């Protein structure tokens, strides 16, 4: 697919992002790829249809090549559902991946919250730099310029929060990139 996306293709992908549980927009996208895409796009159209037909099949991790780098991905119904990568890889590639796929989860492999003895798990960072290995995608508008802390009862809750922040940040950046691509 080209860097500047066809408006129809963009509209279909936006519909997929807005309705991640609906197979119809995915099938429409497969039809569009088959009719207007390259040979590679036509192969992807077949893959999308096949994955929708066997959607109850156990999922497995695959490597996807994205801009000359391999990233661990989990496909579901023809699109990337989960990404597993480092924070640096996500910051570099997350926006364009989220632009093309309705990513629902990101597993950051090189960031862990601090385990506390009394309050669960902690993401901590400052406005001047990162504390305890916290990711740079955490909120960039801090009320208190000193230290900002978020506590979670469980490790899963802390990682789920990070996943959601990563996706929100990447989608916001992807929307900025997409807006710049529009003519006029």
Beta strands, then each sheet from edge to edge (+ up, - down):
strand 1: 61-66
strand 2: 69-76
strand 3: 79-85
strand 4: 105-108
strand 5: 114-115
strand 6: 121-126
strand 7: 147-152
sheet 1: 1+ 2- 3+ 4+
sheet 2: 5+ 6- 7+
end
